[in-house]
Amino acid sequence: MIRLQPIARNCRLCIPQAAVLYRASPVSYAITARIFSTSSSPQRKDGASSTYGRKASGRNLPEASSVAKESENAQNETSLNDGGEDVYPPTPIKGAREYFDKAGIPGMDLQWNPRGIFGKNYRGKSTKSSAATLRTFCHCELCRNKANGQRTFTESAIDPNIRIASVEALPEGLRINFTSEEKRLDKEGTHTSDWPWHRLLAAVKYHVFRGNPPSETRIHLRTKVSYWDAAMLEKRIASIDYSRFKEFDGKWDVITQLCHLGIVIVKNVPLKEESVSAVAERIGPVRETFYGRTFDVKAKPNPDNVAYTAESLGLHQDLLYLHSPPKIQILHCMENTCEGGLSLFSDGERAATALLATLGADHPLVKALMERKVPYQYYAGGRNYYQARRVLEYSAGQLQKVYWSPPFVGDSTRRDMDFTPEWIRAARVFEDMINAEDAVFKFRLEPGDCVLFDNMRVMHGRTAFDSGTGSRWLRGAYISNEDFLSVASMIPRSVLRRSADQDSTDAPIRKGIALPKSSIEDLHKAVQRHGFDVVNN
Amino acid sequence: MIRLQPIARNCRLCIPQAAVLYRASPVSYAITARIFSTSSSPQRKDGASSTYGRKASGRNLPEASSVAKESENAQNETSLNDGGEDVYPPTPIKGAREYFDKAGIPGMDLQWNPRGIFGKNYRGKSTKSSAATLRTFCHCELCRNKANGQRTFTESAIDPNIRIASVEALPEGLRINFTSEEKRLDKEGTHTSDWPWHRLLAAVKYHVFRGNPPSETRIHLRTKVSYWDAAMLEKRIASIDYSRFKEFDGKWDVITQLCHLGIVIVKNVPLKEESVSAVAERIGPVRETFYGRTFDVKAKPNPDNVAYTAESLGLHQDLLYLHSPPKIQILHCMENTCEGGLSLFSDGERAATALLATLGADHPLVKALMERKVPYQYYAGGRNYYQARRVLEYSAGQLQKVYWSPPFVGDSTRRDMDFTPEWIRAARVFEDMINAEDAVFKFRLEPGDCVLFDNMRVMHGRTAFDSGTGSRWLRGAYISNEDFLSVASMIPRSVLRRSADQDSTDAPIRKGIALPKSSIEDLHKAVQRHGFDVVNN
């Protein structure tokens, strides 16, 4: 398993080295920890423990049981009071400070009382991880299946009134002894949980312990994003040989390029029918659709999709009538001897970003594209799919997605989908921008070429071909959004470093995002052509 | 293609018969329609047309071009005025009234002016379908590919200032002649669109023309939903023979049962490895996951999932860490000679609905389950999936979904996921309810049995088995939510009628939804066991 990034930005404790270090040092010492630092509580002195492992759970001192009783008595008070003021003033955990000082986080301190562990977040505010939470996320062998990391108990098995009986600071982390454990989890009625310092810090600061949830924004901050026009893509598009793609680095390069430019070519893919799914499976599970697990793009009699004709195909995205349209599309060229049939690609987010960056979200043109919904529908052959989507999906002050797929527009007259003159003019501006001469990357796929692209960003199409002059056969497959993000969130840092310097020439418009100059020129032309003002009046 | 239901409730015009009738009557007559009923406009008289088809578009009168010019002059006024007051008073379309009278909608009337077609919605409010919208949704041979129903143009190709030049009422519908057509769509610079009366009425009333978007609520209104306990399911669960499942009716029965009870058994499925995907494909495309297109549930060395052991498996739902967890799970029993290894099923929505119906959404127990999120995570083998879900997903005054999958709870300490004592007690109530003796349907899958169930509603599990006493091998596959709903929205009415009378014994708690009595008893027991009051205080 590859750990890729700190759990939090700037958190040097979360980096893999720390975890390795932690596992590698078995020497431990203990710091005397007082239970219930207020007068009424029993005191406890615990000697050094020579092993650092789950086995220790049986070693709880007899006092623990009296703590359990005390805790039981406090039940009502706890239910009322939990999350509010803690009745026991917290005690500093001295080993923590030493560890954080060494780890370059001076001044960081942790405290504890029976209710939980206390710390400070990045803003200096006090935070707490409750005993129940710490117990729930125990990673010991009893609580997690070692082979697959799965929890062996339900969180409801935790005693609602569980308390921390004592803590022991070890060089690698904190041993937490819990009290009032339910019999169904542990025969002893107690439990011991070992927390590496970096994990404990993460817990107190309220961030995720293992990995980060896969988020496109976070992935893009790592890979950077460059929007492109034809000239720029011509120069930059990566062609990766199939033999290299089959290696570790090659695979990650392909994934990185899909995040960075949204398109990449794998060359010399064997001319076998199963190749396209082999390429897909190297990245993620195939997203099967009602067109099949893979599909053949060639002229067919009675086609159920315009793609399966010899006609030209305007720029579009695939399957927008699905709730989750496929993220990655893979097209493997098996034959291409026809006249015509060039592949077309255009960066939809380049156009959308130029519109937003230049005109702003309040411009009537932009507003029309952000408000009116377009109905996408597939209603044939016993299948019924429907989604209404805006051209510019905008929220939280930011462009989220671009949706443009005219051949798949279905039927609807819902009032918010009415095609007003203003909407049509706005759509024409967008259409002109993605179809502009300098926007469209045009090339001929040769047999063995496999193009992979981000269907949620890049519009694709083709010129018409003459099926009388030869044959044209592409094989296609999809990868779903979540399956792709799942993998893309794991790109190793070494791969990122290699591709980091490529974009220094572009002017960034937002952190990590660059826009080619031509976009603004295309925008001005298109906006004026359709009778809008560039300045919002 | 099967048309299943009226486009709108009570809309007798939308039923398939109307469409068939319409197509079957080629005789037509025309009603003289005046263009621009105000003084300045040119008048037009058009004779009867003997054919009713797209070919008529060339027959537009020369006056149309002057209308185009007029419309061009009105451009600025239109942009400012569109959607507001119409400058031309609308003219009644006489043929419409006659048709609606005959079709049993007396008093319904349509009117038109160059801006669009006007009518009234169910509340008697005036509605309008604009010329641009009507033009966009033209279904003629030029505008839609006949073989696949796909649009042949982008909606931006419509002239923003398009107007209706004239209308002709035919027995089957309205012929609409548009003016100021863009050259890129039609060489004539005009377009003619034939609208069946029922489609036109739908357009004016703002509902979807073809089919309805697949919605689970609408599907459940048709199939009805019965929540079950063990005794009730024992009596009611449908066992459908594989030979019948392969026929038209059998397939739809299986789909209906999946909506109604959330579980169904197909018997005598051939003991072949490919059977499970054959069963899935008969319903929808397979939802492939990183476990594979299909998966084998048997005890394995080094399992990457607790399912692949011989251990007991508590009630849970699969893959809740996916953004769209699979809707339907299919388990095909290949071998089952071990001691133990009984299959367990429990209706999660029965428990959730009982909680909500008895305690109400404001009860602290229910609130805890509706507010706290549980982090689901898979973080291993280079994969990273994460979703935070509430036990009761409640919105719009209604239970949306139930999520319960303790073995797959991942790591997080986000504040809204803190495991407070109250949350734990609430979770215990839910856990007790789904695990109650009378809630859990227990049975032994025999080789050849294939159980299909709704993973978003029904929790499943198994008792431990002794792999020394024989072999246990299930093959599994999934169908995604949207692929299932796509098909389930197409259940023929004949199938629904056959299974309609089954539920008359249950007391419905909401329209079309029934709850067995035991649920309330289980609820009272569980609520009191964990120290909550049944009445919200």
Contacts between the chains, C-beta under 8 A, distances in Angstrom:
chain1	res1	chain2	res2	distance
A	1	B	379	7.9
A	1	B	380	6.0
A	1	B	381	6.8
A	1	B	382	7.0
A	2	B	382	6.4
A	78	B	421	6.2
A	79	B	421	5.8
A	79	B	422	6.6
A	82	B	420	5.8
A	82	B	421	5.7
A	82	B	422	7.5
A	83	B	418	7.9
A	83	B	420	6.5
A	129	B	413	5.5
A	130	B	418	5.9
A	130	B	419	7.0
A	130	B	420	7.1
A	132	B	418	7.8
A	132	B	419	4.3
A	132	B	420	6.9
A	132	B	421	6.8
A	132	B	424	6.4
A	133	B	413	5.8
A	133	B	418	5.4
A	133	B	419	5.1
A	136	B	409	7.7
A	136	B	419	5.0
A	137	B	411	5.3
A	137	B	412	7.9
A	137	B	413	7.2
A	145	B	306	5.7
A	147	B	302	5.2
A	147	B	303	5.7
A	147	B	304	7.0
A	148	B	303	6.0
A	148	B	304	4.9
A	148	B	305	5.5
A	148	B	306	6.3
A	148	B	380	6.7
A	149	B	379	7.0
A	149	B	380	5.4
A	150	B	305	7.0
A	150	B	306	4.9
A	150	B	407	4.8
A	150	B	408	6.5
A	151	B	406	6.2
A	151	B	407	5.5
A	151	B	408	7.3
A	151	B	409	5.2
A	152	B	306	7.9
A	152	B	407	7.6
A	153	B	406	7.1
A	154	B	314	6.6
A	154	B	406	3.6
A	154	B	427	7.4
A	154	B	431	6.2
A	155	B	374	7.2
A	155	B	406	6.4
A	155	B	409	6.1
A	155	B	419	5.8
A	155	B	424	6.8
A	155	B	427	6.3
A	156	B	406	7.6
A	156	B	424	5.8
A	156	B	427	3.9
A	156	B	428	4.5
A	156	B	430	7.7
A	156	B	431	4.8
A	158	B	419	6.6
A	158	B	424	5.6
A	159	B	424	7.8
A	160	B	421	3.6
A	160	B	422	7.5
A	160	B	424	4.3
A	160	B	425	5.2
A	161	B	421	6.0
A	202	B	413	7.3
A	203	B	413	4.6
A	204	B	413	7.7
A	205	B	413	7.9
A	206	B	413	5.2
A	206	B	414	5.4
A	206	B	415	5.4
A	207	B	412	8.0
A	207	B	413	7.1
A	207	B	414	7.4
A	208	B	375	7.6
A	208	B	386	7.6
A	208	B	411	6.1
A	208	B	412	5.0
A	208	B	413	7.7
A	208	B	414	7.4
A	209	B	411	3.4
A	209	B	412	6.9
A	209	B	413	7.1
A	210	B	377	7.0
A	210	B	379	4.9
A	210	B	410	6.8
A	210	B	411	4.8
A	211	B	377	7.8
A	211	B	379	4.7
A	211	B	384	5.2
A	211	B	386	7.6
A	212	B	384	7.8
A	212	B	386	8.0
A	213	B	377	7.9
A	213	B	384	7.7
A	213	B	386	3.6
A	213	B	387	7.9
A	214	B	384	5.0
A	214	B	385	7.0
A	214	B	386	6.5
A	284	B	290	7.2
A	285	B	288	4.3
A	285	B	289	5.6
A	285	B	290	5.4
A	285	B	292	7.7
A	285	B	293	7.7
A	286	B	288	5.3
A	286	B	293	7.5
A	287	B	288	7.2
A	288	B	285	4.3
A	288	B	286	5.3
A	288	B	287	7.3
A	288	B	288	5.7
A	288	B	293	7.6
A	289	B	285	5.6
A	290	B	284	7.2
A	290	B	285	5.4
A	290	B	483	7.2
A	290	B	486	7.8
A	292	B	285	7.7
A	293	B	285	7.7
A	293	B	286	7.5
A	293	B	288	7.6
A	293	B	293	7.4
A	302	B	147	5.2
A	303	B	147	5.7
A	303	B	148	6.0
A	304	B	147	7.0
A	304	B	148	4.9
A	305	B	148	5.5
A	305	B	150	7.0
A	306	B	145	5.7
A	306	B	148	6.3
A	306	B	150	4.9
A	306	B	152	7.8
A	314	B	154	6.6
A	322	B	482	6.1
A	323	B	324	6.9
A	323	B	481	7.4
A	323	B	482	4.5
A	324	B	323	6.9
A	324	B	324	5.9
A	324	B	482	7.4
A	374	B	155	7.3
A	375	B	208	7.6
A	377	B	210	7.0
A	377	B	211	7.8
A	377	B	213	8.0
A	379	B	1	7.9
A	379	B	149	7.2
A	379	B	210	4.8
A	379	B	211	4.7
A	380	B	1	6.0
A	380	B	148	6.8
A	380	B	149	5.5
A	381	B	1	6.7
A	382	B	1	6.9
A	382	B	2	6.4
A	382	B	487	6.8
A	382	B	490	5.5
A	383	B	486	5.2
A	383	B	487	7.0
A	383	B	490	7.7
A	384	B	211	5.2
A	384	B	212	7.8
A	384	B	213	7.8
A	384	B	214	5.0
A	384	B	486	5.1
A	384	B	487	7.8
A	384	B	489	4.9
A	384	B	490	5.8
A	385	B	214	7.0
A	385	B	482	7.0
A	385	B	486	5.3
A	386	B	208	7.6
A	386	B	211	7.6
A	386	B	212	8.0
A	386	B	213	3.6
A	386	B	214	6.5
A	387	B	213	7.9
A	406	B	151	6.2
A	406	B	153	7.1
A	406	B	154	3.6
A	406	B	155	6.4
A	406	B	156	7.7
A	407	B	150	4.8
A	407	B	151	5.5
A	407	B	152	7.6
A	408	B	150	6.6
A	408	B	151	7.4
A	409	B	136	7.8
A	409	B	151	5.2
A	409	B	155	6.2
A	410	B	210	6.8
A	411	B	137	5.4
A	411	B	208	6.1
A	411	B	209	3.5
A	411	B	210	4.8
A	412	B	207	8.0
A	412	B	208	4.9
A	412	B	209	6.9
A	413	B	129	5.5
A	413	B	133	5.8
A	413	B	137	7.2
A	413	B	202	7.3
A	413	B	203	4.7
A	413	B	204	7.7
A	413	B	205	8.0
A	413	B	206	5.1
A	413	B	207	7.1
A	413	B	208	7.7
A	413	B	209	7.2
A	414	B	206	5.5
A	414	B	207	7.4
A	414	B	208	7.4
A	415	B	206	5.5
A	418	B	83	8.0
A	418	B	130	5.9
A	418	B	132	7.8
A	418	B	133	5.4
A	419	B	130	7.0
A	419	B	132	4.4
A	419	B	133	5.1
A	419	B	136	5.0
A	419	B	155	5.8
A	419	B	158	6.7
A	420	B	82	5.9
A	420	B	83	6.5
A	420	B	130	7.2
A	420	B	132	7.0
A	421	B	78	6.3
A	421	B	79	5.8
A	421	B	82	5.7
A	421	B	132	6.7
A	421	B	160	3.6
A	421	B	161	6.0
A	422	B	79	6.7
A	422	B	82	7.5
A	422	B	160	7.5
A	424	B	132	6.4
A	424	B	155	6.8
A	424	B	156	5.8
A	424	B	158	5.7
A	424	B	159	7.9
A	424	B	160	4.3
A	425	B	160	5.2
A	427	B	154	7.4
A	427	B	155	6.3
A	427	B	156	3.9
A	428	B	156	4.5
A	430	B	156	7.8
A	431	B	154	6.2
A	431	B	156	4.9
A	481	B	323	7.4
A	482	B	322	6.1
A	482	B	323	4.5
A	482	B	324	7.4
A	482	B	385	6.9
A	483	B	290	7.2
A	486	B	290	7.8
A	486	B	383	5.2
A	486	B	384	5.1
A	486	B	385	5.3
A	487	B	382	6.8
A	487	B	383	7.0
A	487	B	384	7.8
A	489	B	384	4.9
A	490	B	382	5.4
A	490	B	383	7.7
A	490	B	384	5.8
